[in-house]
Amino acid sequence: MIRKLSILTLCLVVVSVTGRAAAQEGWYLRTNLGFAVAPGLTLDARDNDWSTRCDKLSNPGLAETSAEECASAPPITGWSHEVGGGNGVQSVLAMGYGWSGLRVEGEYIYRTTTYGKGEGESLVIDEVTQQKQRQEIETIDGGLEDLLAHGVFANVYYDFQTRSAWTPYVGIGAGLARTSLDYYGRFKRNDDPDAITTFEDPLRKARIAGITTVGRSKLNDTLAAYQAVAGADYALSEKVGIGLKMRWTMFSEFDAGDRWTQLRSHESSVGRGFDVIYYVSTDKLAMFGASLNMTYSF
């Protein structure tokens, strides 16, 4: 992709020899295609799970428990994942109107980003999860794979007049982005029953040895967003132009949830008439993008 963008940029420089100034007034249609880069982030997760001892599906009859121990819902369980930076592509379709160096524009942007693994392990962040880890959990891992977003923005630009075919500009915008995150998380119990202290009964220890809680889902949320934009257009004719645009976009907190794919190797329930739901949130979603543009003025 970088090689292709370099070739297109070289073509942009070459055609500048014969370009003419484009019209700065009136309606225009613009398309963009480029790449998007996202910084690393921390996913904070939580769920309304009960302990293994109070799970009626994992511990039928609630053996080795008292009536008080499993009488009420426990505190919310929490954990987090470190996610590495990501990269992907973005494409844009926009329509706007320009007059006297100013432009207003409505923009649709589609982008995909694939994230890498964070350098740190999953972080246990609350006492409830720490207790589960001491009693039975051997492995906690997970993270974010792909992000997909459909966004709409209202932008305002200022064009710098250069008396040439080149028109540099800056702009700001605000909008909404329907965003989906491909999340996965896994809690694996110890394979060795003797290492499990959740129960005293060896048979019950063996029953939960090696079982897993797994979540893999496309989580969706609608986020508010704002962006800063800078670029330069080159007029190929009075109606057609090409150019390069760069943008930095920030998003509001993402928060969405779903049922576990499997909870302690059974359905996402503890046998009490409700589903166990996990939620994932992050407040550091951002995107830097660069794209090549084509503009047609009416």
Residue pairs with C-beta under 8 A, 6 or more apart in sequence:
1 35
1 89
2 35
5 34
5 35
5 290
5 292
8 292
9 244
9 292
12 234
12 242
12 243
12 244
12 292
15 234
15 236
15 242
16 165
16 166
16 234
19 165
19 234
19 235
19 236
19 237
20 165
20 235
20 236
20 237
20 238
21 164
21 165
21 235
21 238
22 165
22 167
22 233
22 235
22 236
22 237
22 238
22 239
22 240
22 241
22 295
22 297
23 238
23 239
23 297
24 98
24 99
24 101
24 159
24 161
24 167
25 98
25 99
25 100
26 97
26 98
26 99
26 297
26 298
27 95
27 96
27 97
27 297
27 298
28 95
28 96
28 97
28 98
28 295
28 296
28 297
28 298
29 93
29 94
29 95
29 295
29 296
29 298
30 92
30 93
30 94
30 95
30 96
30 105
30 293
30 294
30 295
30 296
31 91
31 92
31 93
31 94
31 293
31 294
32 90
32 91
32 92
32 94
32 109
32 245
32 291
32 292
32 293
33 89
33 90
33 91
33 92
33 291
33 292
34 89
34 90
34 91
34 245
34 289
34 290
34 291
34 292
35 87
35 88
35 89
35 90
35 289
35 290
35 291
36 87
36 88
36 89
36 90
36 111
36 112
36 113
36 287
36 288
36 289
37 85
37 86
37 87
37 287
37 288
37 289
38 85
38 86
38 87
38 88
38 113
38 115
38 147
38 285
38 286
38 287
38 288
39 85
39 284
39 286
40 82
40 83
40 84
40 85
40 115
40 116
40 118
41 83
41 144
41 282
41 284
41 285
42 80
42 81
42 82
42 83
42 123
42 282
42 284
43 80
43 81
43 83
43 142
43 143
43 144
43 183
43 280
43 281
43 282
44 78
44 80
44 125
44 280
44 281
44 282
45 78
45 79
45 80
45 81
45 142
45 185
45 278
45 279
45 280
45 281
46 76
46 77
46 78
46 79
46 278
46 279
47 76
47 77
47 257
47 260
47 276
47 277
47 278
47 279
48 73
48 76
48 77
48 276
48 277
49 74
49 77
49 213
49 263
49 270
49 276
49 278
50 70
50 73
50 74
50 270
50 272
50 276
51 74
51 132
51 198
52 58
52 59
52 132
52 135
52 136
52 198
52 208
52 264
53 59
53 62
53 64
53 65
53 69
53 70
53 198
53 199
54 62
54 65
54 69
54 70
54 74
54 270
55 263
55 264
55 270
55 271
56 62
56 270
56 271
56 272
57 264
57 266
57 267
57 269
57 270
57 271
58 207
58 208
58 211
58 264
58 266
58 270
59 65
59 199
59 204
62 70
63 199
63 201
63 204
64 199
64 200
64 201
64 204
74 128
75 126
75 128
76 128
77 126
77 128
77 129
77 132
78 125
78 126
78 128
78 129
79 122
79 123
79 124
79 125
79 126
79 129
79 140
79 185
80 122
80 123
80 125
81 118
81 122
81 123
81 141
81 142
81 143
81 144
81 185
82 118
82 119
82 120
82 121
82 122
82 123
82 143
83 115
83 116
83 117
83 118
83 143
83 144
84 115
84 116
84 117
84 118
84 119
85 115
85 116
86 113
86 114
86 115
86 116
86 147
87 113
87 114
88 111
88 112
88 113
88 114
88 147
89 111
89 112
90 109
90 110
90 111
90 287
90 289
90 291
91 109
91 110
91 111
92 107
92 108
92 109
92 110
92 291
92 293
93 107
93 108
94 105
94 106
94 107
94 108
94 155
95 105
95 106
96 103
96 104
96 105
96 106
96 155
96 157
97 103
97 104
97 105
98 157
98 159
101 158
101 159
101 160
101 161
102 156
102 157
102 158
102 159
103 155
103 156
103 157
103 158
103 159
103 169
103 171
104 154
104 155
104 156
104 157
105 154
105 155
105 156
105 157
105 171
105 173
106 152
106 153
106 154
106 155
107 151
107 152
107 153
107 154
107 155
107 173
107 175
108 150
108 151
108 152
109 149
109 150
109 151
109 152
109 153
109 177
110 149
110 150
110 151
111 147
111 148
111 149
111 151
111 287
111 289
112 146
112 147
112 148
112 149
113 146
113 147
113 148
113 287
114 145
114 146
114 147
115 143
115 144
115 145
115 146
115 147
117 143
118 143
121 140
121 141
122 140
122 141
122 142
122 143
124 130
124 133
124 140
129 140
132 187
133 140
134 197
135 196
135 197
135 198
136 189
136 190
136 196
136 197
136 198
136 208
137 187
137 188
137 189
137 190
138 188
138 189
138 190
138 191
138 195
139 186
139 187
139 188
140 185
140 186
140 187
140 188
141 185
141 186
142 183
142 184
142 185
142 186
142 215
143 183
143 184
143 185
144 181
144 182
144 183
145 182
145 183
145 184
146 181
146 182
147 179
147 180
147 181
147 182
147 285
148 179
148 180
149 177
149 178
149 179
149 180
150 177
150 178
151 175
151 176
151 177
151 178
151 225
152 175
152 176
152 177
153 173
153 174
153 175
153 225
153 227
154 173
154 174
154 175
155 171
155 172
155 173
155 227
155 229
156 171
156 172
156 173
157 169
157 170
157 171
157 229
158 169
158 170
158 171
159 167
159 168
159 169
160 167
160 168
160 169
161 167
162 168
165 234
165 235
166 232
166 233
166 234
167 232
167 233
167 234
167 235
167 241
167 243
168 230
168 231
168 232
169 229
169 230
169 231
169 232
169 233
170 228
170 229
170 230
171 228
171 229
171 230
172 226
172 227
172 228
172 229
173 226
173 227
173 229
174 224
174 225
174 226
174 227
175 224
175 225
175 226
175 227
176 222
176 223
176 224
176 225
177 222
177 223
177 225
177 251
178 220
178 221
178 222
179 220
179 221
179 222
179 223
179 251
179 254
179 285
180 218
180 219
180 220
181 218
181 219
181 254
181 256
181 280
182 216
182 217
182 218
183 215
183 216
183 217
183 218
183 219
183 280
184 214
184 215
184 216
185 213
185 214
185 215
185 216
185 278
186 212
186 213
186 214
186 215
187 212
187 213
187 214
188 210
188 211
188 212
189 196
189 208
189 209
189 210
189 211
189 212
189 264
190 196
190 209
190 210
191 209
191 210
192 209
193 202
193 205
193 206
193 209
194 205
196 205
196 208
196 209
198 204
198 205
198 208
199 205
199 208
208 264
211 264
211 265
212 262
212 264
212 265
213 260
213 262
213 263
213 264
213 265
214 260
214 261
214 262
215 258
215 260
215 261
215 278
216 261
217 258
217 261
219 254
219 256
219 257
219 258
219 280
220 256
221 254
221 255
221 256
223 251
223 252
223 253
223 254
223 285
224 251
224 252
225 249
225 250
225 251
225 252
226 249
226 250
227 247
227 248
227 249
227 250
228 247
228 248
229 245
229 246
229 247
230 245
230 246
230 247
231 243
231 244
231 245
231 246
231 293
232 243
232 244
233 241
233 242
233 243
233 293
233 295
234 241
234 242
234 243
235 241
236 242
238 297
239 296
239 297
239 298
240 294
240 295
240 296
240 297
241 293
241 294
241 295
241 297
242 292
242 293
242 294
242 295
243 292
243 293
243 295
244 290
244 291
244 292
244 293
245 290
245 291
245 292
245 293
246 288
246 289
246 290
247 287
247 288
247 289
247 290
247 291
248 286
248 287
248 288
249 286
249 287
249 288
249 289
250 285
250 286
251 285
251 286
251 287
252 283
253 281
253 282
253 283
254 280
254 281
254 282
254 283
254 285
255 279
255 280
255 281
256 279
256 280
256 281
257 277
257 278
257 279
257 280
258 277
258 278
259 268
259 275
259 276
259 277
259 278
260 268
260 276
260 278
261 268
262 268
263 269
263 270
263 276
268 275
268 276
268 277
269 275
269 276
270 276
